[in-house]
Amino acid sequence: MPITVDDAIHITKLAKVELTPEQIKALAVQLSSVANYMQQLNQLDTENVPPTFHVHNNAAWLRKDKVNLSLSIEKVLANAPAHNEESFIVPQII
Amino acid sequence: MKLYELSLSQASAMLRTGQISSLELTKSIIERQEKTEPVLNCYITPTPELALEDARKADERIKKGNATPLTGVPIGLKDSICTEGVRTTVASRMLHNFVPPYDSTINARLKAAGAVMLGKHNLDEFAMGSTTETSFFGPTKNPWDLSAIPGGSSGGSAASLAAGSCLGAVGSDTGGSIRQPASHCGVVGLKPTYGLVSRNGVIGFASSLDQAGPLGRSVEDVALMLNCLVGYDEKDQTSLPYEAPDYTSSLQQDIKGLRIGLPEEYFTAGLNPEVESTLKRAINELASLGALVVPISLPRTEYLISTYYIIASAEASSNLGRYDGVKFGFSADNIDSLEQLYLKTRTQGFGPEVIRRVGLGAYVLSSGYYDAYYTKAGKVRTLIIEDFDKAFEQVDVIAAPSAPHAALDLGCSSGDPLTVYLRDVYTVSCNLTGMPAISLPAGFNSQGRPIGLQLMAPRFGESILLALGAGFQANTGFHVARPNI
């Protein structure tokens, strides 16, 4: 099914980007072409097939619950666009 | 032979016997870097001062007698691999000013081995692409033909190796990004089994597909680097507690009787005739060395690209959610709300291909489409793994092109995205299944652009790939050819 301009606007909201109307139209066309191609997967019967999301099924290793040293505040804030030595600064929310 | 024409193994041997010093070798490679960079643009951040410091330390270590094979050898890292104190940009405006406060496990291992760090190689932005043209820092050119792409996304790594502005490189591969540029630049590239090389500190694109690995001028080089890179890391939740062998011992392994599968679906009317004839010659070469060629079928080949792009985009959209202008990287000006900060930072920080993939990922994960796309792709991934598991009951490796054609001209990534995505058909399977694969220099097309032979093995089958690669290389000369630059 084609991706409409409204779909493309919804996608930009999900992806947290803002595009111009021309860019949104272009995105709709490009993603439509890709999404239409992907419909081919419906040719395969996968009724009783479990999905694979991790090839080794080991994504749940546990470690002992002990405190390890982590990064210092200085290192954590070193790349911050705005900070006050102890926190990141963001625009007021409330 | 000029020092920059040496392989890593040759340089390593000369360093350990004292024939050359690391300082001398590194100075020579830095000169080569300075000469070729204005033309090729392989590096985003060259680090000559750091390299010279590393080289001096390496020379002391070699004198003391506790060197490793990589001690003193000048190596470059793809700029998606974090290096403490050295800018790591992932070729994006979003991280153009990011200096990692910690080392990736890969860099920590290379430092412990005494490797010399030459700098950070160019790539497609966020590793999303197969041309290196989407880099915020401009494209890299192919040293074999300056009007051609080097491939991608590890294009800077492959081109730098081919040109001699490093003697070893570490790249990453999510859908072919080590193997395809290795093929386009006439070098060896190996994507390891998923889970063997730690992803701690490798800037994530698609977490169930990404795997870093070595590029080198010879199979020996790749084996030496693999020995350094492979190992369990508790900081990577997907790292495997696997006891790796000494990969250099595979290089003398007998290949007689090894069965090479030729999938009928790969050699269709659409394959470039020069790639097809080069591959057939390469496979005949392996057969003349005693390998057996077995026709096989991989029936779900036509569904590979859809499956890959749904999963990769979905995982990318999740991984790239962290780029918000708050904690690090690019942050938009003239904003008056948090929402504005997110929107403007991401719109201005990401390039168009990244936005396209993050958008596609958001779509396939969105309510109403999640099962139809993402879950469905996960199920087809299971069927694709079954195809390969069945095939490996009959054969030891599977042969394929590393790319449908030799390097295309610069500018080939503009145009319909689907056309561009379909070019990854021969490489994405190994990322979906977690299998290792190698690309070996196997010839040139009529324009003089390199063509690679890809061999894929079952999980943990790196030794077979290296053994076949060593046999192939010993009987051909493609890996010693150097571009005229």
Interface residues (C-beta under 8 A of the other chain):
Chain A: I3 D7 A8 H10 I11 T12 L14 A15 K16 V17 E18 L19 L27 Q30 L31 S33 V34 A35 Y37 M38 Q40 L41 N42 Q43 L44 T46 V49 P50 P51 T52 F53 H54 V55 H56 N58 A59 W61 R63 L71 K75 V76 A78 N79 A80 P81 A82 F88 V90 P91 I93
Chain B: N97 F98 V99 P101 Y102 Y194 G195 S208 E234 Q237 T238 L240 R300 E302 Y303 I305 S306 T307 Y309 I310 S317 G321 D324 G325 V326 K327 F328 G329 F330 S331 I335 D336 S337 L338 Q340 L341 Y342 L343 K344 R346 T347 F350 I355 R356 V358 G359 L360 G361 A362 Y363 S366 Y373 T375 K376 A377 G378 K379 V380 R381 T382 L383 I385 D416 P417 L418 Y421 T433 G434 R459
